[in-house]
Structure formats: structure tokens, C-alpha cells
Amino acid sequence: PSVAVSALSISVAPVVTPRDILDLADLRFDEWMTSDKDVDGGGKEKGPSREAFRMATAEIARERAAGGAVMFLARDKKSDAVGAAELSPIEFEGALLREDDAAARHLYVTDVVTAREHRRKGVAGALMCALEREAAFGGAGPMAPPATIARLFLHVHADNGAALNFYRGVGGGRSSPTSPPPGGGASAVYGEPPADVMSGIDAKRLAENAGAVGQVLLCKDISIEKTILGALGLGPQLAAAAGQKKVVRRRGGDILVGTGQI
């Protein structure tokens, strides 16, 4: 099954039930549609009704889930939906120039949204944590080849300073997504994809698939082994010191971790 995470009073879990779909639709409607609605000359609101939006969300969710996408919903301690995000391989259809790159699993982060009254309270961070764990444990689905890295991509509007600072790190600090910090593992923040990474990706096709033409592309590498060990409460050093092989079950096959010898 997909992973779930909890941070303080925020819990994050995959969208599964009809209630989840309904709450996801209402959250997106309230954050994306109500502030943008206009009124025509006859006094009627333009744009879809809430009920029409709910129906469209349910249909799109089914289609994208069939394509390997996983949607997550963040809830507060009252179980109200306060944020959502999606992890998907769909945007990379026709955009990967090197299909034989089995070492990296390419996934796209999309539709990240937080309720206005809950922004800057850790909701977005909890959602990104859930997406990263899903990328490590599940990723591109049961037929995905073994990989050592999950490479997450996303687009951000160039004038959205708050989002850019969030993904790059507070204060705009940058770190190359393929240059891990001391001790190994993925960089802590998103950064502009290096040339060697982009040489295997059709950036124009990716942006078109994502509906993000003209936006800034960022990416981050996730160490699959390190993420799985962290989720299990194990450190790489602990697994190595144990001197025994540990097999972690994940969709798409088994991943062998902790093969150090003593």
C-alpha cells in the first residue's frame, strides 16, 4: 500500500475513499476556483459549479490513478482537508529521451495546494515528505524497474517567490539535485536540473504535458535506500553495522538494503 506520514497535528495519506475524493475536490474548488470566479453582466458567477467540479475531479482522479498517479490529502486534527498534492509518472510520457536509464525513476510533483488559513504551518512540508516516501516505496507502479534514485520534478511560476523559496530552501538557498550533502543521500532542496540530467529529458514536452509552459523547472534526487531506511527508523550506518541483508517489500519488487559486512 501507499505510505502515510504524520507531522505534529497534520496527517497525510493517499486519496482512496469517496470522502477523500469529495474533500479533495472541495479543497481545490475553494482554493483554485472561488477566488478566480468572475461575475457576468447578468450577475451570475462564471466557471463550474461546486457539484460539477466534484464530478470532474472524481473522473480525473480515476483516470490519473489508472496511469500510476497517487494523490495525497493532508488533514488537521479535526480531520478537515487542509492540503493536497500528487505524484505522477504521466507527465513524462514521451518526454524521456533515455528509456534505458534504469538507475533513476522519474516522477512529477503536481497540484500542490494548501488551504489559505493553514499556510506556513508545515502542511506543504508534510505533503512533500509523503510524496518522497511514495517515490521510494512505490514510485512508478508495480512494473517499475529497480532503481536507486527517485528523481522528482516540478514547475513553479517565475514570479511565485514564496513557492520558489519553499522548494529551494528558505532564503533562496540552492543545492544541486545531483550533488548529495556530506554523508550521502539526496540534497535537502530542489534546484535547477543539471545539464547531464536534462540531456535525457525533452523539457518542452514535459512542460506541455504538465501544462506548465514558461515556468521554472526544478528537480530533486531522492535516495531510495536512504528514504526506506529512514521510514523504517533505521540509519544506513545501523544497517551496515548489522552485517545482514534486509529486504524491504515495495511495489514493483523487493529492494535490498543494508548489505554491509562486519
Salt bridges, closest charged atoms under 4 A:
ASP20 OD1 - ARG75 NH2 2.97
ASP23 OD2 - ARG19 NE 3.13
ASP23 OD2 - ARG75 NH1 2.81
ASP26 OD1 - ARG50 NH1 3.37
ASP26 OD1 - ARG54 NE 2.82
ASP30 OD1 - ARG50 NH2 2.59
GLU31 OE1 - ARG116 NH1 3.16
GLU31 OE1 - ARG119 NH2 3.15
GLU45 OE1 - LYS37 NZ 3.34
GLU51 OE1 - ARG54 NH1 3.58
ASP76 OD2 - HIS118 NE2 3.99
GLU86 OE1 - ARG28 NH2 3.80
GLU86 OE2 - ARG64 NE 2.34
GLU91 OE2 - ARG64 NH2 2.70
ASP111 OD2 - ARG28 NH2 3.61
GLU132 OE2 - LYS220 NZ 2.76
GLU134 OE2 - ARG251 NH2 2.48
GLU192 OE2 - ARG168 NH2 2.33
GLU192 OE2 - ARG174 NH1 3.26
GLU208 OE2 - LYS204 NZ 2.56
ASP221 OD1 - ARG151 NE 2.65
ASP254 OD2 - ARG249 NH1 2.71
